[in-house]
């Protein structure tokens, strides 16, 4: 037995589940529209938005070789009768909440990993349910299918990394267990790209050094992997050797938010100052709302611009006073663009294919010091009076949206189908959540 294995044997193993909703977006659409179960169907972005890709597919579509993230054009070539359905993220969030509430019947240690995946620590629940972890996983699968109507696959193991890998091994609607006794056999032969939390660049570096499988990674000296990948390499090496000790966060405990961003690929290139401003206002609206939802303000604003040749530039600006206001984000972003993008006196500009706005260097709202701006001092107004009025306005608009629907009112912009700019809350393909591979 290896020293690593011997060391871990002396500690109490946890029972960790990774629950993954199968083809989640597509499953929800089939749930709401039963006819979709009987035809090859996929949830996809709008081809007009130039970001038309497959987000999720049902089992019949899988049989045609359709995969997540391929283009609609490619998918339709494989299956000309493929039924395409636009995403409804609000509905997926509803079902996700229902599923997580079922998990909470079995343990209070439920950590959503994405909209369709959650980790559960059921170590303390097993005596109560007089069950093994494997049997409890089967019970949870049946409960979700009975109560919600969709299926999940569950991975069972002694840590999060192996539980996640286990859930991917058998789909749909299956339970797979990775134990101390079988993990080297099941895991170490997998390609290194299957490792959790590994990026393409790291995969390339490892492969250049003849580390092609998870077992190759586990077998190399830790110091060598650190030399190749830095601090991230140490975590990957530990995880490959079964030493992942990452705890499960209690349900509702938010992970620390490091940045809040929103991006969009427009239906056609932006070619004027006015069009840029329309896009900036719409994107800033959602960034501002998400900052306020998390009780945060941004001290730095970053703008990323992609041109028609897919060349990308990123520029940022620090703020004297942290903000979560749409108006101030718009003013900052437009100042960055004016300083860094070619805009002619008549308002025409170098074409822009896509824009992303990100609030960075975040701080808690309550920690923000009230500061007087030079404008306040010169104008003789009360300190921060204008900002206070603006905050009340934007908060009131949020309340109206919550009561009457997200599209009831927009701050300074309207729907522009030609560019793909929609009312607040309908930029479904730009939130980056995922989506149901499986």
C-alpha positions as CSV (number, residue, x, y, z in Angstrom):
1,X,0.0,0.0,0.0
2,X,1.4,3.4,-0.9
3,X,2.3,6.0,1.7
4,X,-0.4,8.3,0.4
5,X,-3.0,5.5,0.7
6,X,-1.7,4.6,4.2
7,X,-2.0,8.1,5.4
8,X,-5.6,8.5,4.3
9,X,-6.6,5.2,5.7
10,X,-6.0,6.6,9.2
11,X,-8.7,9.2,8.8
12,X,-12.5,8.9,8.7
13,X,-13.8,8.7,5.2
14,X,-16.6,10.9,4.2
15,X,-19.6,9.9,2.1
16,X,-19.9,12.5,-0.7
17,X,-22.5,12.4,-3.5
18,X,-22.3,14.4,-6.7
19,X,-25.8,14.7,-8.1
20,X,-26.1,15.7,-11.8
21,X,-29.4,16.3,-13.6
22,X,-29.3,14.5,-16.9
23,X,-29.5,16.8,-20.0
24,X,-31.0,19.4,-17.6
25,X,-32.3,22.1,-19.9
26,X,-33.7,19.6,-22.4
27,X,-35.2,17.5,-19.6
28,X,-37.1,20.5,-18.2
29,X,-38.4,21.4,-21.7
30,X,-39.6,17.8,-22.1
31,X,-41.2,17.9,-18.7
32,X,-43.2,20.9,-19.7
33,X,-43.8,19.7,-23.3
34,X,-44.2,15.9,-23.2
35,X,-44.2,15.6,-27.0
36,X,-40.5,16.5,-26.9
37,X,-39.6,13.2,-25.3
38,X,-40.5,11.5,-28.6
39,X,-38.4,13.6,-31.0
40,X,-34.8,14.5,-31.2
41,X,-34.7,17.9,-29.4
42,X,-32.1,20.4,-28.2
43,X,-32.1,23.6,-26.3
44,X,-30.1,26.1,-28.3
45,X,-29.2,29.8,-28.6
46,X,-30.6,31.9,-31.4
47,X,-28.6,31.6,-34.6
48,X,-29.4,35.2,-35.3
49,X,-27.3,36.2,-32.2
50,X,-24.2,34.7,-33.8
51,X,-23.9,32.5,-30.7
52,X,-26.1,29.7,-31.8
53,X,-24.8,26.6,-30.1
54,X,-26.4,23.5,-28.5
55,X,-26.9,24.0,-24.8
56,X,-28.5,20.7,-24.0
57,X,-30.1,17.8,-25.8
58,X,-32.4,14.9,-25.1
59,X,-31.5,11.2,-25.3
60,X,-32.9,10.9,-28.9
61,X,-30.7,13.7,-30.1
62,X,-27.7,12.1,-28.4
63,X,-28.2,9.1,-30.6
64,X,-27.4,11.3,-33.7
65,X,-24.1,12.2,-32.1
66,X,-25.2,15.7,-31.2
67,X,-23.0,17.2,-28.4
68,X,-23.2,20.2,-26.1
69,X,-21.5,23.3,-27.4
70,X,-21.5,22.4,-31.1
71,X,-23.0,24.8,-33.5
72,X,-26.7,24.6,-34.6
73,X,-25.5,24.3,-38.2
74,X,-23.4,21.2,-37.3
75,X,-26.2,19.6,-35.3
76,X,-28.8,20.1,-38.0
77,X,-26.5,18.4,-40.5
78,X,-26.4,15.4,-38.2
79,X,-30.1,15.5,-37.7
80,X,-32.2,17.6,-40.1
81,X,-35.4,17.1,-38.1
82,X,-33.8,18.2,-34.9
83,X,-36.3,20.3,-32.9
84,X,-34.7,23.4,-31.5
85,X,-36.1,25.2,-28.4
86,X,-34.9,28.5,-27.0
87,X,-33.6,28.5,-23.4
88,X,-35.8,29.6,-20.5
89,X,-33.4,30.2,-17.6
90,X,-36.1,31.3,-15.2
91,X,-37.8,27.9,-15.5
92,X,-34.5,26.0,-15.1
93,X,-33.8,28.0,-11.9
94,X,-37.3,27.0,-10.5
95,X,-36.7,23.3,-11.2
96,X,-33.1,23.5,-9.8
97,X,-34.5,24.9,-6.6
98,X,-37.1,22.0,-6.4
99,X,-34.3,19.4,-6.9
100,X,-32.1,21.0,-4.2
101,X,-34.9,21.1,-1.7
102,X,-35.2,17.3,-2.2
103,X,-31.5,16.9,-1.5
104,X,-32.0,18.9,1.7
105,X,-34.4,16.2,3.0
106,X,-31.4,14.0,3.3
107,X,-28.6,16.3,4.5
108,X,-28.2,20.0,5.3
109,X,-24.8,19.9,3.6
110,X,-25.8,20.6,0.0
111,X,-23.5,22.7,-2.2
112,X,-24.8,23.6,-5.7
113,X,-21.9,23.3,-8.1
114,X,-23.9,24.7,-11.1
115,X,-27.6,25.1,-11.9
116,X,-27.8,21.3,-12.6
117,X,-25.2,19.8,-10.2
118,X,-24.8,19.7,-6.5
119,X,-22.4,18.0,-4.0
120,X,-23.9,16.4,-0.9
121,X,-22.1,15.3,2.3
122,X,-24.3,12.5,3.7
123,X,-21.7,11.1,6.1
124,X,-23.9,12.0,9.2
125,X,-27.1,11.0,7.5
126,X,-26.3,7.3,6.9
127,X,-27.0,6.2,10.5
128,X,-30.3,8.1,10.5
129,X,-31.5,6.5,7.3
130,X,-29.9,3.1,8.2
131,X,-28.3,3.1,4.7
132,X,-25.1,2.9,2.8
133,X,-24.1,5.9,0.7
134,X,-24.8,3.9,-2.5
135,X,-28.3,2.9,-1.4
136,X,-29.1,6.5,-0.3
137,X,-27.9,7.7,-3.7
138,X,-30.4,5.4,-5.3
139,X,-33.1,6.6,-3.0
140,X,-32.5,10.2,-3.9
141,X,-32.5,9.4,-7.6
142,X,-35.9,7.8,-7.3
143,X,-37.2,10.7,-5.1
144,X,-36.2,13.3,-7.8
145,X,-37.7,11.2,-10.6
146,X,-41.0,10.8,-8.6
147,X,-41.4,14.3,-7.3
148,X,-40.0,16.4,-10.1
149,X,-40.1,14.2,-13.2
150,X,-36.5,14.4,-14.4
151,X,-33.6,12.0,-13.9
152,X,-30.3,12.4,-12.2
153,X,-27.0,10.5,-12.2
154,X,-25.2,10.2,-8.9
155,X,-21.5,9.7,-8.1
156,X,-20.6,8.3,-4.7
157,X,-17.1,8.6,-3.3
158,X,-15.0,9.7,-0.3
159,X,-14.2,13.2,-1.8
160,X,-15.7,15.7,-4.2
161,X,-13.3,15.1,-7.1
162,X,-14.0,11.4,-7.3
163,X,-17.7,11.8,-6.7
164,X,-17.9,14.2,-9.7
165,X,-15.9,11.8,-11.9
166,X,-18.1,8.9,-10.8
167,X,-21.3,10.7,-11.8
168,X,-19.9,11.2,-15.3
169,X,-19.2,7.5,-15.8
170,X,-22.7,6.2,-16.2
171,X,-25.6,8.2,-17.6
172,X,-28.5,8.7,-17.6
173,X,-30.3,7.8,-14.3
174,X,-27.5,5.8,-12.7
175,X,-25.4,5.5,-9.5
176,X,-21.7,4.9,-9.7
177,X,-19.4,4.5,-6.7
178,X,-15.6,5.1,-6.5
179,X,-14.0,3.6,-3.4
180,X,-10.6,3.4,-1.8
181,X,-10.3,-0.1,-3.3
182,X,-11.2,0.7,-6.9
183,X,-10.3,4.3,-7.5
184,X,-6.9,3.5,-9.1
185,X,-8.5,1.1,-11.5
186,X,-11.4,3.4,-12.4
187,X,-9.8,6.8,-12.3
188,X,-6.1,6.5,-13.2
189,X,-6.7,5.3,-16.7
190,X,-8.9,8.4,-17.6
191,X,-7.3,11.1,-19.8
192,X,-5.9,14.0,-17.9
193,X,-8.5,16.4,-19.5
194,X,-11.2,14.6,-17.4
195,X,-9.6,15.9,-14.2
196,X,-11.8,18.3,-12.3
197,X,-10.6,22.0,-12.4
198,X,-8.0,21.6,-15.1
199,X,-7.9,24.0,-18.0
200,X,-6.8,23.4,-21.6
201,X,-3.5,25.2,-21.1
202,X,-2.6,22.9,-18.2
203,X,-3.6,19.9,-20.2
204,X,-1.3,21.0,-23.0
205,X,1.6,21.5,-20.6
206,X,1.2,18.1,-19.0
207,X,0.8,16.3,-22.3
208,X,4.0,17.9,-23.5
209,X,5.7,16.3,-20.5
210,X,4.2,12.8,-21.2
211,X,1.5,13.1,-18.5
212,X,-1.5,11.9,-20.4
213,X,-3.7,10.2,-17.8
214,X,-4.8,10.9,-14.3
215,X,-2.6,8.0,-13.2
216,X,0.4,9.6,-14.9
217,X,-0.2,12.8,-12.9
218,X,-0.7,10.9,-9.6
219,X,2.5,8.9,-10.2
220,X,4.8,11.9,-10.8
221,X,6.6,13.6,-7.9
222,X,4.5,16.4,-6.5
223,X,7.4,18.8,-6.8
224,X,7.6,18.1,-10.6
225,X,3.9,18.9,-11.1
226,X,4.3,22.1,-9.0
227,X,7.2,23.1,-11.2
228,X,5.1,22.6,-14.3
229,X,1.8,24.2,-13.2
230,X,2.6,26.2,-10.1
231,X,0.3,26.2,-7.1
232,X,-2.6,24.8,-9.2
233,X,-0.4,21.8,-9.9
234,X,-0.2,20.9,-6.2
235,X,-4.0,20.8,-5.9
236,X,-4.3,18.7,-9.0
237,X,-1.7,16.2,-7.7
238,X,-3.5,15.9,-4.4
239,X,-6.8,15.3,-6.0
240,X,-5.4,12.7,-8.4
241,X,-4.1,10.8,-5.4
242,X,-7.4,10.8,-3.6
243,X,-6.3,13.6,-1.1
244,X,-9.1,16.1,-1.9
245,X,-10.3,17.3,1.5
246,X,-12.4,20.2,0.2
247,X,-15.5,20.5,2.5
248,X,-19.1,20.8,1.4
249,X,-20.5,24.3,2.0
250,X,-23.9,24.4,3.8
251,X,-26.8,25.2,1.5
252,X,-27.4,28.9,1.1
253,X,-23.8,29.9,2.0
254,X,-22.6,31.8,-0.9
255,X,-19.1,31.4,-2.4
256,X,-17.1,34.5,-2.3
257,X,-17.9,36.5,-5.4
258,X,-14.7,37.9,-7.0
259,X,-16.2,39.6,-10.0
260,X,-19.6,40.3,-11.6
261,X,-19.7,40.5,-15.4
262,X,-22.1,40.3,-18.4
263,X,-21.2,39.9,-22.0
264,X,-23.0,39.8,-25.4
265,X,-22.2,38.9,-29.0
266,X,-24.4,41.2,-31.0
267,X,-26.5,40.0,-34.0
268,X,-24.4,42.3,-36.2
269,X,-21.4,44.5,-35.6
270,X,-21.8,47.7,-33.7
271,X,-20.7,50.5,-36.1
272,X,-21.7,53.7,-34.3
273,X,-21.3,55.4,-31.0
274,X,-25.1,55.3,-30.4
275,X,-25.2,51.5,-31.0
276,X,-22.2,51.0,-28.6
277,X,-24.1,53.0,-25.9
278,X,-27.2,51.0,-26.4
279,X,-25.3,47.8,-25.8
280,X,-23.4,49.2,-22.8
281,X,-26.6,50.4,-21.1
282,X,-28.2,47.0,-21.5
283,X,-25.2,45.1,-20.2
284,X,-24.5,47.6,-17.3
285,X,-28.1,47.2,-16.2
286,X,-27.7,43.5,-15.5
287,X,-24.2,43.9,-13.9
288,X,-25.6,46.6,-11.5
289,X,-28.5,44.4,-10.5
290,X,-26.3,41.4,-9.8
291,X,-23.9,43.6,-7.8
292,X,-26.8,44.8,-5.6
293,X,-28.2,41.2,-5.3
294,X,-24.9,40.2,-3.8
295,X,-24.6,43.3,-1.6
296,X,-21.4,44.4,-3.5
297,X,-19.9,47.4,-5.1
298,X,-17.1,47.5,-7.7
299,X,-14.0,49.6,-7.3
300,X,-12.8,48.7,-10.8
301,X,-14.6,48.4,-14.1
302,X,-13.2,46.3,-16.9
303,X,-14.4,46.4,-20.6
304,X,-13.5,43.6,-23.0
305,X,-14.1,44.3,-26.7
306,X,-14.0,41.7,-29.5
307,X,-13.8,42.9,-33.2
308,X,-15.1,41.0,-36.3
309,X,-11.8,39.2,-36.7
310,X,-12.2,37.9,-33.1
311,X,-9.3,40.0,-31.8
312,X,-9.9,41.0,-28.2
313,X,-8.7,43.9,-26.0
314,X,-9.4,44.5,-22.3
315,X,-9.1,47.8,-20.5
316,X,-10.0,48.8,-17.0
317,X,-10.5,51.9,-14.8
318,X,-10.4,52.3,-11.1
319,X,-13.2,54.3,-9.4
320,X,-12.8,56.9,-6.7
321,X,-16.1,55.8,-5.2
322,X,-17.2,52.2,-5.5
323,X,-20.5,51.7,-7.3
324,X,-23.4,49.3,-8.0
325,X,-25.3,51.8,-10.0
326,X,-26.1,51.3,-13.7
327,X,-25.7,55.0,-14.5
328,X,-22.2,55.2,-13.1
329,X,-21.2,51.9,-14.8
330,X,-22.4,53.2,-18.1
331,X,-20.4,56.5,-17.7
332,X,-17.3,54.6,-16.7
333,X,-17.5,52.1,-19.6
334,X,-18.2,54.7,-22.2
335,X,-15.1,56.7,-20.9
336,X,-13.0,53.6,-21.3
337,X,-14.3,52.9,-24.8
338,X,-13.8,56.5,-25.9
339,X,-10.2,56.4,-24.7
340,X,-9.4,53.0,-26.3
341,X,-11.5,52.5,-29.4
342,X,-11.5,54.3,-32.7
343,X,-14.6,56.6,-32.8
344,X,-14.8,59.2,-35.6
345,X,-16.2,62.7,-35.1
346,X,-19.4,61.8,-37.0
347,X,-20.1,59.0,-34.5
348,X,-19.0,56.1,-36.7
349,X,-16.6,53.6,-35.0
350,X,-14.5,50.6,-35.7
351,X,-16.8,47.6,-35.7
352,X,-17.5,45.8,-32.5
353,X,-18.7,42.2,-32.5
354,X,-19.0,41.6,-28.8
355,X,-18.8,43.5,-25.5
356,X,-18.2,42.3,-21.9
357,X,-18.5,44.5,-18.8
358,X,-17.1,43.3,-15.5
359,X,-17.2,44.8,-12.0
360,X,-14.0,43.9,-10.2
361,X,-12.1,44.6,-7.0
362,X,-15.3,44.2,-5.1
363,X,-16.2,45.2,-1.6
364,X,-19.2,44.7,0.6
365,X,-21.8,47.4,0.4
366,X,-21.8,48.0,4.1
367,X,-18.0,48.5,4.1
368,X,-18.2,51.3,1.5
369,X,-17.2,54.6,3.0
370,X,-19.5,57.5,2.2
371,X,-17.4,60.0,0.3
372,X,-18.0,63.5,-0.9
373,X,-17.3,64.0,-4.6
374,X,-15.8,67.2,-5.9
375,X,-19.1,67.8,-7.7
376,X,-20.9,67.7,-4.3
377,X,-18.5,70.2,-2.8
378,X,-18.6,72.7,-5.7
379,X,-22.4,72.5,-6.2
380,X,-23.1,72.8,-2.5
381,X,-25.3,69.8,-2.5
382,X,-25.5,67.4,0.4
383,X,-22.7,64.7,0.2
384,X,-23.7,61.8,-2.0
385,X,-27.2,63.3,-2.5
386,X,-27.3,62.6,-6.2
387,X,-26.1,59.1,-5.8
388,X,-28.6,58.5,-3.0
389,X,-31.4,59.6,-5.3
390,X,-30.1,57.3,-8.1
391,X,-29.9,54.4,-5.7
392,X,-33.6,54.9,-4.7
393,X,-34.6,55.1,-8.4
394,X,-32.7,51.9,-9.4
395,X,-34.0,50.0,-6.3
396,X,-37.6,51.1,-7.1
397,X,-37.2,49.8,-10.7
398,X,-36.0,46.4,-9.3
399,X,-39.1,46.2,-7.1
400,X,-41.3,46.8,-10.1
401,X,-39.5,44.1,-12.0
402,X,-39.9,41.7,-9.2
403,X,-43.6,42.4,-9.0
404,X,-44.6,42.7,-12.6
405,X,-41.9,40.9,-14.5
406,X,-38.3,41.6,-15.5
407,X,-39.2,43.2,-18.9
408,X,-41.7,45.7,-17.4
409,X,-39.2,48.6,-17.4
410,X,-35.7,49.2,-18.7
411,X,-33.2,51.9,-17.7
412,X,-32.4,54.0,-20.7
413,X,-32.7,51.4,-23.5
414,X,-35.3,49.5,-25.4
415,X,-35.5,46.3,-27.4
416,X,-33.4,46.3,-30.5
417,X,-34.0,43.1,-32.5
418,X,-31.5,44.1,-35.2
419,X,-28.7,44.1,-32.6
420,X,-30.1,41.4,-30.4
421,X,-30.6,43.8,-27.4
422,X,-33.6,42.6,-25.3
423,X,-35.4,43.8,-22.2
424,X,-33.8,43.2,-18.9
425,X,-33.5,39.6,-17.9
426,X,-33.8,38.1,-21.4
427,X,-30.1,37.9,-22.4
428,X,-30.4,34.2,-21.6
429,X,-27.4,33.0,-23.5
430,X,-24.9,35.4,-21.9
431,X,-24.9,34.2,-18.2
432,X,-22.6,31.3,-18.8
433,X,-24.4,28.8,-16.7
434,X,-24.3,25.5,-18.0
435,X,-26.3,23.2,-18.9
436,X,-26.7,19.9,-18.9
437,X,-24.2,17.9,-20.7
438,X,-25.2,14.5,-19.6
